[in-house]
Amino acid sequence: MKSIALTLSGMRPVRFLIGSVICALIFFSNAFPAAAISSPKSAPEDSTTQLLETQKKTDEITTEPPPGLKEVQKKSNEGLNEIQGAADIDKMKRPDNTQSSSTVEENILKALERL
């Protein structure tokens, strides 16, 4: 029993050290939360025009009776979908606009060839 008491009393400085490290970590993580503040700023006014146009089209469609199948297909074939049209179609990642998409299997084979 004395050996257990001796071991636990010897652990007291270690527990104190672990506790102080955790307290310091919590303090510094709360004191400096905005580490991403130096990242480049986005310009929210760039997308507002497009969003307003999409909202206007959405409001028009919701006030009218539901469109028929042919009309929906015609509008959706013009772009991404009926409401969004072709907005930001160049920013989307698709198989036809990606340069060289490689599969996991190809990546593994390339890594094995290097060895």
C-alpha positions as CSV (number, residue, x, y, z in Angstrom):
1,M,0.0,0.0,0.0
2,K,2.9,2.4,0.7
3,S,4.2,1.9,-2.8
4,I,0.9,3.0,-4.3
5,A,0.8,6.1,-2.1
6,L,4.4,6.8,-2.9
7,T,3.7,6.5,-6.7
8,L,0.7,8.8,-6.5
9,S,2.5,11.4,-4.5
10,G,5.3,11.3,-7.1
11,M,2.8,11.9,-9.9
12,R,1.6,15.2,-8.3
13,P,4.1,17.4,-10.2
14,V,3.3,15.6,-13.5
15,R,-0.4,16.2,-13.0
16,F,0.3,19.9,-12.2
17,L,2.4,20.2,-15.3
18,I,-0.3,18.6,-17.5
19,G,-2.9,20.9,-16.0
20,S,-0.8,24.0,-16.6
21,V,-0.1,23.1,-20.2
22,I,-3.9,22.5,-20.8
23,C,-4.7,25.9,-19.1
24,A,-2.1,27.7,-21.2
25,L,-3.4,26.0,-24.4
26,I,-7.0,27.1,-23.6
27,F,-5.8,30.7,-22.8
28,F,-3.8,31.1,-26.0
29,S,-6.5,29.6,-28.2
30,N,-9.0,32.1,-26.8
31,A,-6.5,35.0,-26.9
32,F,-5.6,34.5,-30.6
33,P,-8.6,33.1,-32.3
34,A,-8.4,35.1,-35.5
35,A,-5.3,33.4,-37.1
36,A,-7.0,33.6,-40.5
37,I,-7.3,37.4,-40.3
38,S,-4.3,37.8,-42.7
39,S,-6.0,35.7,-45.4
40,P,-7.1,37.6,-48.5
41,K,-10.5,39.3,-48.2
42,S,-13.4,38.3,-50.4
43,A,-15.5,40.9,-52.1
44,P,-19.1,40.2,-51.3
45,E,-20.4,42.8,-53.7
46,D,-19.2,40.6,-56.6
47,S,-21.8,38.0,-56.2
48,T,-24.8,40.2,-55.1
49,T,-25.8,41.0,-58.6
50,Q,-26.0,37.4,-59.6
51,L,-27.9,36.5,-56.4
52,L,-30.4,39.3,-56.9
53,E,-31.1,38.1,-60.4
54,T,-31.5,34.5,-59.2
55,Q,-33.8,35.7,-56.4
56,K,-35.9,37.7,-59.0
57,K,-36.3,34.6,-61.1
58,T,-37.3,32.6,-58.1
59,D,-39.9,35.1,-57.1
60,E,-41.3,35.2,-60.6
61,I,-41.7,31.4,-60.7
62,T,-43.3,31.1,-57.2
63,T,-46.0,33.7,-58.1
64,E,-47.0,31.8,-61.3
65,P,-48.7,28.5,-61.5
66,P,-46.4,25.4,-61.7
67,P,-44.8,25.2,-65.1
68,G,-45.3,22.2,-67.4
69,L,-42.7,19.5,-68.0
70,K,-41.7,20.7,-71.5
71,E,-41.2,24.3,-70.2
72,V,-39.1,23.1,-67.2
73,Q,-37.0,20.9,-69.5
74,K,-36.5,23.7,-72.0
75,K,-35.3,26.1,-69.3
76,S,-33.1,23.6,-67.5
77,N,-31.3,22.6,-70.7
78,E,-30.1,26.2,-71.0
79,G,-27.8,25.8,-68.0
80,L,-27.3,24.2,-64.7
81,N,-31.0,24.3,-63.7
82,E,-34.2,26.2,-64.4
83,I,-33.5,29.1,-62.0
84,Q,-29.7,29.4,-62.0
85,G,-29.3,29.1,-65.8
86,A,-25.7,29.2,-66.8
87,A,-24.5,31.3,-63.9
88,D,-21.0,30.2,-62.6
89,I,-21.0,27.2,-65.0
90,D,-17.3,27.9,-65.8
91,K,-16.4,27.7,-62.0
92,M,-17.9,24.2,-61.5
93,K,-15.7,21.2,-61.7
94,R,-16.9,18.7,-64.3
95,P,-15.1,15.9,-66.1
96,D,-15.0,17.9,-69.3
97,N,-13.3,21.0,-67.8
98,T,-10.8,19.2,-65.5
99,Q,-7.3,18.9,-66.9
100,S,-6.1,15.5,-65.8
101,S,-8.2,13.8,-63.3
102,S,-6.4,10.7,-62.0
103,T,-8.1,8.0,-60.0
104,V,-6.8,6.6,-56.7
105,E,-5.6,3.5,-58.5
106,E,-3.5,5.6,-60.9
107,N,-2.0,7.5,-58.0
108,I,-1.1,4.3,-56.2
109,L,0.5,2.8,-59.4
110,K,2.6,6.0,-59.9
111,A,3.8,5.9,-56.3
112,L,4.7,2.2,-56.6
113,E,6.6,3.0,-59.8
114,R,8.7,5.6,-58.0
115,L,9.9,3.0,-55.5
